[in-house]
Amino acid sequence: MGGDRMNIARTVMQRIDALAKISEDPNCLTRTFCSPAMRRANALVASWMREAGMIVRTDTIGNLIGHYPCKAESRNQKSKVLLFGSHLDTVRNAGKFDGPLGVFIAIACVQQLHETKTRLPFAIEVTGFADEEGVRYQSAYLGSRVLARTFDLKDLKRVDADGISMAKAIRGFGGNPRALASAKLDPKRLLGYVEVHIEQGPVLEKKNLSVGVVTAIAGQTRLCITFTGRAGHAGTTPMNLRRDALCAAAEFVLEVERFARGRPAAETGLVATVGQISALPDTSNVIPGEVVVSLDIRHAKDSVRERGVAALRKRAVQIGRRRNIKVSIGLVQQSASVSCDRNLSNLLAKSIRRYQKEAPLLASGAGHDAVAMAVITAVAMLFVRCKGGISHHPDESVRLQDVRMAVSVTTDLIQRLASEFS
């Protein structure tokens, strides 16, 4: 790559484009956990890691890890390690920058070290996490939770839409569901975890700035709510005798929107989303007897989120009682809000101010692998401007000059940490 940061940024963008061609859907970008597309993606990214002088491995759940040895010894297990990473899986019909941008910027920084034959007083590991989005098994952060030792083994029994258990999928990918504990990291060796990610919001664009520092990541609750009524003939069942599960679910969906929009000033920022809905028997001339919906609630303050969850649980039950519909609510996933490490974030801000007039502080409403990694080490995040704040959509767009800025800032952060360490 050489020392020209613009050429480095172009290489990052070229790699983004190349990876975006790997999808399990020929009509759009989709890469889910342990899919054949993920296997091809790992193989391609592994080749770039090796080009950057890293020793590459895939762990027991499918995380792709590139290790750049420290100056003391090539594979000194007692050396300190600075972690970088993001995810290589996507949502369905995804944009190409969410996740991979952070992996490729980290690889680019390591490649500069390799080409200048620079060894640091600590090792660097870059991880392409196997699953962050939770699309296939409706449980996010699978890859990072394994490294952080918070993976729930009960999740191995989850099944996807085709009835394939998570354990079977991991085995088919070449992993080992019985040996997930072997992939866990030793917190004593870790200097911290840094994640570069598109902002997924409009603040940087409004400020006309390339990058910013993340201060905190919002907490998140995911629920699965089942409305059970009674199926019946659409032509012969009188309206006053119906127990239509879809009508109950529809009322709840609108109540979720009304509730989130009507929060008082003290709870500004709470977001609530119903993103999935399925109706059975899914036939045009049959009254729906069972409907399952998802509910995603987020806020930077856990107390606000928890009150919102309790209120919407109550309202679902009230709707069901009034309509003679049974309501059952299951917790799919929950994560507390995460504050980024002050020391790492301050260093990141200093690196930003070397290249940019200010280092804006931003909160993240989206979840990231940093949420899971914060359990075992200090975390920091660098946000990169994205056009219109659009994410999880094919229109995701990042400017070349902003990628160049992100590479420069991340490189500077590494140098600052190396100077402090020695």
BELQUI-V357035 format. One record per residue. N is the residue number from 0. PSI is psi in radians with two decimals (NA if undefined). OMEGA is omega in whole degrees, 0 to 359 (999 if undefined). D_FIRST is the distance of its C-alpha to the first C-alpha in whole Angstrom. Layout:
BEGIN
N/PSI/OMEGA/D_FIRST, N/PSI/OMEGA/D_FIRST
END
This chain:
BEGIN
0/-0.54/182/0, 1/-3.02/187/4, 2/-0.07/182/7, 3/1.94/185/8, 4/-0.53/178/9, 5/-0.69/176/10, 6/-0.66/177/7, 7/-0.77/179/6, 8/-0.68/178/10, 9/-0.69/178/10, 10/-0.73/177/8, 11/-0.80/181/10, 12/-0.66/177/13, 13/-0.67/179/13, 14/-0.65/175/13, 15/-0.81/180/16, 16/-0.73/181/17, 17/-0.75/180/17, 18/-0.59/181/19, 19/-0.30/177/21, 20/-0.20/180/23, 21/1.91/184/24, 22/2.65/176/27, 23/-0.08/178/31, 24/2.10/183/32, 25/-0.28/185/31, 26/-0.18/180/33, 27/3.01/181/30, 28/2.01/176/28, 29/2.13/173/29, 30/1.99/182/28, 31/2.92/184/30, 32/2.25/174/31, 33/0.45/177/31, 34/2.84/174/31, 35/-0.60/178/30, 36/-0.67/178/27, 37/-0.62/178/26, 38/-0.76/179/26, 39/-0.67/179/24, 40/-0.80/179/21, 41/-0.72/182/21, 42/-0.72/181/20, 43/-0.81/181/17, 44/-0.62/177/16, 45/-0.64/180/17, 46/-0.62/178/15, 47/-0.60/176/12, 48/-0.78/180/13, 49/-0.66/177/14, 50/-0.51/180/10, 51/0.18/176/9, 52/0.30/182/13, 53/2.64/172/15, 54/2.16/192/19, 55/2.44/175/20, 56/2.78/172/23, 57/2.23/185/25, 58/-2.98/191/28, 59/-0.26/177/32, 60/-0.15/178/31, 61/0.12/173/28, 62/2.37/176/26, 63/2.15/187/22, 64/2.18/175/21, 65/2.23/184/18, 66/2.12/175/19, 67/1.95/188/17, 68/2.69/177/20, 69/3.05/184/21, 70/-0.47/186/22, 71/-0.77/184/25, 72/2.50/187/25, 73/-0.78/182/23, 74/0.91/180/25, 75/1.89/183/27, 76/-0.24/180/29, 77/-0.02/182/31, 78/2.70/174/27, 79/2.68/184/27, 80/2.28/172/24, 81/2.19/184/22, 82/2.40/168/22, 83/2.72/176/20, 84/2.99/170/20, 85/-3.00/188/22, 86/2.70/178/23, 87/-0.15/174/23, 88/2.91/182/26, 89/2.92/165/27, 90/3.09/175/31, 91/2.44/183/32, 92/0.98/191/31, 93/2.96/164/28, 94/2.91/189/26, 95/-0.14/185/22, 96/-0.52/183/21, 97/1.91/182/23, 98/-1.28/184/22, 99/-0.55/181/19, 100/-0.77/180/17, 101/-0.63/178/18, 102/-0.78/186/16, 103/-0.57/175/13, 104/-0.72/178/13, 105/-0.76/178/14, 106/-0.72/180/11, 107/-0.70/179/8, 108/-0.70/178/10, 109/-0.67/180/11, 110/-0.61/175/7, 111/-0.72/177/7, 112/-0.77/182/11, 113/-0.77/184/10, 114/-0.43/177/8, 115/0.13/179/10, 116/0.72/180/13, 117/2.22/173/15, 118/2.44/182/17, 119/2.91/177/19, 120/0.01/176/23, 121/2.76/176/23, 122/2.77/173/21, 123/2.36/173/19, 124/2.30/178/19, 125/2.17/183/18, 126/2.24/167/21, 127/1.77/187/21, 128/2.50/185/25, 129/-0.52/181/27, 130/2.10/172/29, 131/-0.59/187/29, 132/-0.49/179/31, 133/0.43/185/34, 134/-0.84/188/35, 135/-0.72/185/36, 136/0.23/175/38, 137/0.59/178/39, 138/1.90/189/38, 139/2.96/176/34, 140/0.56/181/32, 141/-0.81/183/33, 142/-0.86/183/30, 143/-0.54/178/29, 144/-0.52/175/33, 145/-0.79/179/33, 146/-0.57/183/31, 147/-0.01/177/33, 148/0.48/178/36, 149/0.20/179/38, 150/2.30/179/38, 151/2.00/183/41, 152/-0.35/177/42, 153/-0.44/180/44, 154/-0.40/180/42, 155/-0.35/181/41, 156/-0.16/178/45, 157/2.57/178/43, 158/2.60/178/43, 159/-3.00/183/41, 160/-0.37/179/43, 161/0.11/178/43, 162/0.22/180/45, 163/2.19/181/42, 164/2.74/178/42, 165/-0.70/179/39, 166/-0.75/180/40, 167/-0.70/180/40, 168/-0.73/179/37, 169/-0.76/178/35, 170/-0.73/180/37, 171/-0.44/179/36, 172/-0.16/182/32, 173/0.09/179/32, 174/-3.02/182/33, 175/1.74/183/36, 176/-0.35/179/38, 177/-0.19/184/40, 178/0.43/182/38, 179/-0.55/181/36, 180/-0.44/182/37, 181/-0.29/182/35, 182/-0.14/185/32, 183/2.61/181/33, 184/2.69/178/31, 185/1.92/183/33, 186/-0.49/182/33, 187/-0.39/182/34, 188/-0.17/191/30, 189/2.29/173/28, 190/-0.42/181/27, 191/3.03/179/26, 192/2.26/181/25, 193/2.29/181/22, 194/2.21/174/22, 195/2.33/187/20, 196/2.62/172/22, 197/2.61/186/23, 198/-0.63/186/26, 199/0.51/180/28, 200/3.02/189/31, 201/0.02/191/31, 202/-0.88/182/32, 203/-0.67/179/28, 204/-0.70/179/29, 205/-0.59/180/32, 206/-0.14/184/31, 207/0.81/179/28, 208/2.64/184/26, 209/-0.74/188/22, 210/2.84/177/23, 211/2.94/182/25, 212/2.30/177/27, 213/2.29/179/29, 214/-0.63/183/32, 215/2.74/179/34, 216/2.26/184/33, 217/2.55/172/37, 218/2.77/187/39, 219/2.43/172/40, 220/2.29/175/42, 221/2.21/179/43, 222/2.71/172/46, 223/2.10/185/47, 224/2.18/182/51, 225/2.17/175/53, 226/2.08/183/56, 227/2.01/177/59, 228/-2.20/177/62, 229/2.20/177/64, 230/2.64/179/63, 231/2.93/182/66, 232/2.28/183/67, 233/-0.39/183/65, 234/-0.35/188/69, 235/-0.17/181/71, 236/2.04/180/70, 237/2.61/183/72, 238/-0.63/183/69, 239/-0.11/179/71, 240/0.09/185/71, 241/2.56/171/67, 242/1.27/189/65, 243/1.91/182/62, 244/-0.55/182/59, 245/-0.65/177/56, 246/-0.69/177/58, 247/-0.77/180/58, 248/-0.70/180/54, 249/-0.72/177/54, 250/-0.70/180/56, 251/-0.72/180/54, 252/-0.78/179/51, 253/-0.56/178/52, 254/-0.63/177/53, 255/-0.81/179/50, 256/-0.82/181/49, 257/-0.74/182/52, 258/-0.85/184/52, 259/-0.65/180/48, 260/-0.42/186/49, 261/0.32/181/52, 262/2.52/176/50, 263/2.97/185/52, 264/-0.62/182/50, 265/-0.30/182/49, 266/0.33/178/48, 267/2.40/180/45, 268/-0.21/177/42, 269/2.31/176/44, 270/2.47/180/42, 271/2.32/188/44, 272/2.32/167/43, 273/1.90/186/45, 274/-0.25/181/42, 275/2.50/176/44, 276/2.35/176/47, 277/2.38/182/49, 278/2.35/178/53, 279/2.48/10/55, 280/0.18/175/57, 281/0.83/181/54, 282/2.42/189/57, 283/-0.47/183/58, 284/0.41/178/62, 285/2.33/176/62, 286/2.23/181/62, 287/2.22/181/59, 288/-0.42/179/60, 289/2.35/178/57, 290/2.34/179/54, 291/2.26/177/50, 292/2.67/173/48, 293/2.73/173/45, 294/2.18/180/45, 295/2.10/182/42, 296/2.34/183/43, 297/2.57/172/41, 298/2.64/181/41, 299/-0.41/176/40, 300/2.14/183/43, 301/-0.62/182/44, 302/-0.68/178/48, 303/-0.79/178/47, 304/-0.80/183/46, 305/-0.67/176/48, 306/-0.67/178/51, 307/-0.74/178/50, 308/-0.82/181/49, 309/-0.74/182/53, 310/-0.73/182/54, 311/-0.54/171/53, 312/-0.84/182/54, 313/-0.72/183/57, 314/-0.59/176/57, 315/-0.77/179/56, 316/-0.71/179/59, 317/-0.73/178/61, 318/-0.78/179/60, 319/-0.73/181/61, 320/-0.74/182/64, 321/-0.53/183/66, 322/0.09/182/65, 323/0.76/180/66, 324/2.30/176/62, 325/2.39/180/61, 326/2.20/174/58, 327/2.43/186/56, 328/2.19/179/53, 329/2.46/176/50, 330/2.09/179/47, 331/-0.80/183/44, 332/2.59/178/41, 333/2.37/176/42, 334/2.40/179/39, 335/2.80/175/40, 336/2.64/184/38, 337/2.25/173/35, 338/2.29/178/35, 339/2.64/184/32, 340/2.28/184/32, 341/-0.76/183/33, 342/-0.85/179/31, 343/-0.72/181/27, 344/-0.64/177/28, 345/-0.73/177/29, 346/-0.71/178/26, 347/-0.71/179/24, 348/-0.71/177/26, 349/-0.71/178/26, 350/-0.69/179/22, 351/-0.79/184/22, 352/-0.24/175/25, 353/-0.46/186/23, 354/-0.25/188/21, 355/2.57/188/24, 356/-0.49/178/27, 357/2.84/178/28, 358/1.52/184/28, 359/2.53/179/30, 360/2.25/186/31, 361/2.53/171/31, 362/2.61/180/33, 363/2.11/174/32, 364/-0.32/178/35, 365/2.68/175/32, 366/2.72/180/32, 367/2.87/177/29, 368/-0.39/176/28, 369/-0.48/178/28, 370/-0.82/180/32, 371/-0.70/184/32, 372/-0.42/181/30, 373/-0.29/178/32, 374/-0.51/186/35, 375/-0.18/182/33, 376/2.91/175/31, 377/2.47/180/30, 378/2.63/173/28, 379/2.67/180/26, 380/2.47/174/25, 381/2.09/176/23, 382/2.47/179/24, 383/2.36/181/22, 384/2.41/173/24, 385/2.54/188/25, 386/2.13/176/27, 387/0.07/185/30, 388/0.26/185/30, 389/2.32/178/30, 390/2.88/184/29, 391/0.71/183/30, 392/2.56/180/30, 393/-0.34/181/28, 394/0.08/174/28, 395/2.35/182/26, 396/2.38/179/23, 397/2.45/181/20, 398/2.56/179/19, 399/-0.75/182/16, 400/-0.47/178/16, 401/-0.59/174/18, 402/-0.73/177/15, 403/-0.75/179/13, 404/-0.75/181/16, 405/-0.69/177/16, 406/-0.78/181/12, 407/-0.78/181/14, 408/-0.75/181/17, 409/-0.70/176/16, 410/-0.76/180/14, 411/-0.69/178/17, 412/-0.77/179/19, 413/-0.75/180/18, 414/-0.69/178/19, 415/-0.73/179/22, 416/-0.70/178/23, 417/-0.69/179/22, 418/-0.72/178/24, 419/-0.66/184/27, 420/-0.66/182/27, 421/NA/999/27
END
